[in-house]
Structure formats: C-alpha cells, structure tokens
Amino acid sequence: MLELILNDPVVWGALLGLAVVVGICGYYVYLFLHNVAKSR
C-alpha cells in the first residue's frame, strides 16, 4: 500500500501543494512576528 502511494504522481502533487501552502503560511507568520517586534 505504501509503495502504491509513493509511486502515485497525484499524491506527490498533493504533497507538493501542501508543502507550498505550509511554506507560505510560515513566511506570513515570520513576517507578522517581524513587523510586531519592529513596531515596539
């Protein structure tokens, strides 16, 4: 079952999309915290 999941291009596309979304969210959290610290 795991081999089927790892060889499926749809799963890799979904994981790549999820990684991009998590990366963007992390960037916005960093940007927010950076701006809050700068405004003090």
Secondary structure by P-SEA (a helix, b strand, c coil): caaaaaacaaaaaaaaaaaaaaaaaaaaaaaaaaaaaaac
